[in-house]
């Protein structure tokens, strides 16, 4: 509301754009959470390491890029190096020296990523709720 002219017209396009940007952030947060969950679930999986490479789980990391006009998009990239050697001579995939490859990931950074993704998702949801409330008020003012 402007003190001189009274209520201002609602810019529905701006509200929808705000919701679009917030939704892209929520999708990115969901991708980050899913990726961290996959990495956590596979922390102790092991694979063979031989002349052909590593055949176990390859952990990934989320790369988040800003979109022109607002919002974000995400892609998954394999972590490099993908594995660490570990001595597990009783593992079926162990080589002659008892070495297997285990994913190059750990619990702590993935749990931190899960926590950050949860907070980012909640923030995006709060933005959408606020934009919806603004739209309702604006619509009631037009009526």
N, C-alpha and C positions, 0 to 999 in steps of 0.2 A: 504494500500500500504506500502510495506517495502522499505526503502530507498536503501537497498543493492540488494534485489532480484526482486523488482518491484511488480506488483499486485499479491496478494495472492488468491488462489482458494477460492471460496465461499463455505461455509458449509451449504448446503441447509437444512440438518437435523436440524442444530442449529436454523436456521431461523424458520422452521416449529415448532420446540419445543417452541421457544419464543412465537409464535402465539398461540399455544395450551395453554400455561400457562396464557397468557393474556386473552384468551377467557374464561378460567375457572374463572378468577377474574371477568370478565364481567357477567358471569352467577351468580356468588355469589352476585354481586352488584344488579342484577335484582331481585334475591330472597329477598335480604334485603329490597329493595324498595317495592316490593309487600307485604311483611310481614308488614312493617311499615304502608302501605296504609290500609291494612285490620284492623290493630289495631286502626288507626285513625277513620276509618269508623264506628267502633263499640264502641268508647269511651263511648257513652251514652246509649248503649243498656243495658237492665237490664234483669235479670232472677230470677226465684224463688229460694229461699234458704229454704230448708226443711231437714227433716231427711235423705232423699236420696242424699243430696248434693246440688250442684248448677247446674241449667240447662241452664245458659246463655252462652254468647260468652266467650271462654277461649282464652285470648291473648297468642300469641306465641313469642318466641325470636329465632333469628337465631344463630346457633352455627356454626362457621367456622373452619374447620380443614385443616391443611396443608397436601397435598398429597405427598407421597414419589415420588421423581423425579421432584417435582415442581407443582405449582398450588394449588388450594383449592377446597374443597367440602363443601357443607352446609347441615345442617339438621335443622328442626324446632322442638323446644321443647316447651311444654306448660309452661307458666309462673306460678310460684308457690309463693304465693297463687294466684289462678286464679281470685279471685274477692275480692271486698271490700264491706262491708255492707253499704247501703245507706237508708236513711229514705225517702220513696216515697209512702205514704199511699194511694194515688189515683191510683197507678200503678196496673194493673190487676194481676201481679205476686206477689204483696206484701203479706206478711204473716199477722197474726193477729196483730202484733206489727207495721205494716206498713213498714217492712224492705224488701228490695230487694237486690240482689247482682248486683254490676256493675263491669265490667272488671277492673282488676288491671293494668291499663295502662293509659297514659296521653298523651296530645298533644305534649308537648315540646320534650321529648326524641324521640318520633316517627318522628317529623319533623327534628330533628337533624340527625336521622338515614337516612331519605330520602335524606338530603343534602349530607351526607357522601357517600351514595350509588351512587348518581349522579356523584360526583367527582371521585369515584373509577371506575365507568363505563367509564367516559371520559378518565381517565388515561389509562385504558386497550385498548380503541379504539386508543389512540395516539400511544401506543406501537405497535399495529397491523399495523397502517399506516406506522410507521417508518420501521418495519420489511419488509413490502411490498416494500417500496422504496429501501431498501437495496437489496432485492431480484432482483428488476428490474435492479439496477446498476450492480449487480453481473452477471446477465444474459446477459446484454449488453456487459460486459467485455469478456464473453466467446464467444460471436458471432463474 
